[in-house]
Amino acid sequence: MKVIAPLAGLFLAVSGFASLAQTPAPAPSAPAAATDKGPGTTQAGTPRRPEVQIARPIEMMLTLQAANVAYDGKKLVLTGVAPLTTFTVDRPERIGGTMTAEQFAKLWNATADIFKNDPPNAALTILGATPTQVIVELAHVVQSGSTLTFDVGLLDGDLPAAGGPVTLVMAPTVYRPLDHAGPFLKCWWSPYWVQRVCRAAW
C-alpha cells in the first residue's frame, strides 16, 4: 500500500391492620446481594444486552503500543508490547474493540499472505527527548512473548536504530475471518459509546 493512510417508583402496601394486631410480624428477609439483579440485568442495574457476532470481512484500523523499538534496516523489533491491541471500524458502522497480542499476530500474518504484494502501511510514533514519526510497510510478524518482530519497509521519515516508548497505528485494512470454528468478532451494543464494542473471537 504505497499511499500513506493517514465511542421504580417505590410501592408501599399497607393492609390487614386487624390481623397484624393478633399476628406477630414476620422476620424481615435478608436483602438481596448487590450482584443479584436478575438474569436480564447487569450488576449496575442496566439491561443485559444480547451478543452480536460478526463473521464477514471487515475494515479495521489496529493500534498497538510498546515500550521500545529497534530497527536494523530490515527488521522492526517492538519490545514490551502491551498485552492488548485495540481496533476501530468506521464502516459499515462504528465499532471499537480489542484483541490479544497473540490474536493480533495470527490475524496480521493471515492478512499479510493476502496482501503480500501490497503490504499495509503503518504510522510509527516514537516518543522521548526527540519525538519521531515515520511511515512503514509491514509484512510478516513473529511474536515471542511481549516482543513482535516485523519485516518492514521504510516509506517516509528517519527511523532511529532504537527508541521508545512507541505507538504503531496501522492503516485501515480489510481483515478476513480466519479459518476457525466460530465467529470473527463478538460484539455488544454500548449506549454509552453509542456503538458496538467488540472483542476478537478467534
C-alpha positions, 0 to 999 in steps of 0.5 A, a space after each residue: 500500500 504505497 499511499 500513506 493512510 493517514 465511542 421504580 417508583 417505590 410501592 408501599 402496601 399497607 393492609 390487614 391492620 386487624 390481623 397484624 394486631 393478633 399476628 406477630 410480624 414476620 422476620 424481615 428477609 435478608 436483602 438481596 446481594 448487590 450482584 443479584 439483579 436478575 438474569 436480564 440485568 447487569 450488576 449496575 442495574 442496566 439491561 443485559 444486552 444480547 451478543 452480536 457476532 460478526 463473521 464477514 470481512 471487515 475494515 479495521 484500523 489496529 493500534 498497538 503500543 510498546 515500550 521500545 523499538 529497534 530497527 536494523 534496516 530490515 527488521 522492526 523489533 517492538 519490545 514490551 508490547 502491551 498485552 492488548 491491541 485495540 481496533 476501530 471500524 468506521 464502516 459499515 458502522 462504528 465499532 471499537 474493540 480489542 484483541 490479544 497480542 497473540 490474536 493480533 499476530 495470527 490475524 496480521 500474518 493471515 492478512 499479510 499472505 493476502 496482501 503480500 504484494 501490497 503490504 499495509 502501511 503503518 504510522 510509527 510514533 516514537 516518543 522521548 527527548 526527540 519525538 519521531 514519526 515515520 511511515 512503514 510497510 509491514 509484512 510478516 510478524 513473529 511474536 515471542 512473548 511481549 516482543 513482535 518482530 516485523 519485516 518492514 519497509 521504510 516509506 517516509 521519515 528517519 527511523 532511529 536504530 532504537 527508541 521508545 516508548 512507541 505507538 504503531 497505528 496501522 492503516 485501515 485494512 480489510 481483515 478476513 475471518 480466519 479459518 476457525 470454528 466460530 465467529 470473527 468478532 463478538 460484539 455488544 451494543 454500548 449506549 454509552 459509546 453509542 456503538 458496538 464494542 467488540 472483542 476478537 473471537 478467534 
